[in-house]
Every structure is written in structure tokens, then in C-alpha cells.
């Protein structure tokens, strides 16, 4: 169960909601480290301060989990979602959640994530948006120096269901991000790292554009 509580005032509390999720998953082992899966999720979304915004959804997924090839492992889930709102526009369509790891050797690997999913919206009277996303992260360890290099790229597209504004148009956001990190390990224990990340959103509603850069430093002390 999830509860979303926004700051009171300025009508923010109209987005308060509670979401109850019930998931049933069945695994069928086909190899020692590989299983097929089937999954059903039923969800309820309740908005206490917005009439007609409540929803329920049914999500049917199938896929595979575990070792897929000699060096590839992960979780692949895809299926169909039916999302019904009390008075607003409904949605149904393909849903995907995938996370894959390709381990080239003991010192380098790449992770791939794919997502196609519906999310609740807080934009005007739009009740949801469809997100399609892909991210790739590469990691390289340099054993002799203890350094670990990481490079990440991600792309995300968010599309809303109906035209708004004057002239009317469908809002669509394109989000691009990347990150570069350098960490240090001693006897396989991470001692610290430096990360630079950048995210840029380009929207056909210009007031929602943004560009952020972040630098973070982490230090771990061993006793």
C-alpha cells in the first residue's frame, strides 16, 4: 500500500491519494537458474479530495527471470494493462518492465533497463501519462588501481492523453540524462566515489523545461 500526502495549501492536497496493490506471481523453473513467470496485479487508487479521479487497474504480465545465457541474466516482464477511471479517460495497452545484466568479464559489465508504463499525472486535469524509457549503465573495474568507472545514459518520453491549452495540444516531454562516476575500492570494499550527472527535459510546454547538473561525493571510513 502507498500513500501520497502533499503540502497543505495552494491546492496541492488535491493530489493526495492512496494506492492499494495486490500482486500474485507464479514461477515455473525450466532450468536450474531460469524460471518462467506469470503475474497478475490488481490496483485501486483513491483521491479523497478530487471527485471522479478514482481508478482501478488490472495488469497481466508474463516473462522470464534468472540466467538467460552464459553471461546474460535479469528479469523480463511484459503484458497488458487495463486502467479504468471513475469519470476520466481510461487506458489500456502494452506494459513492459525489463532489467538485464551482461557480464562480459569479472571487471566489466553493462546493465540495460526498459520500461513502458502508465503513471498518475499532476498536470492540469490530465489523469495519467504514458512513459517509455530506456537506460544503459556500463561499469569497468581497474583491479590494479582499485578504481571503478561508471557511465550511464537514459532516455525517457512522457506523453499525456488529451489536448490542453490554447491552441490545444498534447503535452509531450523528452528527457535525456547521463552520468559519469569514479569510485575507489580496497579489497572489494567501496571507500568513496565522485559522480557527475546531468538531466535535461524538453517539453512542448516550454514552462516545464529544465536542465540540472549534480556533483556528489561519497566517502566511507573503515574502522
Beta strands, then each sheet from edge to edge (+ up, - down):
strand 1: 2-4
strand 2: 17-31
strand 3: 34-46
strand 4: 55-67
strand 5: 72-85
strand 6: 91-103
strand 7: 108-120
strand 8: 128-142
strand 9: 147-160
strand 10: 172-186
strand 11: 189-203
strand 12: 210-219
sheet 1: 1+ 2- 3+ 4- 5+ 6- 7+ 8- 9+ 10- 11+ 12-
end
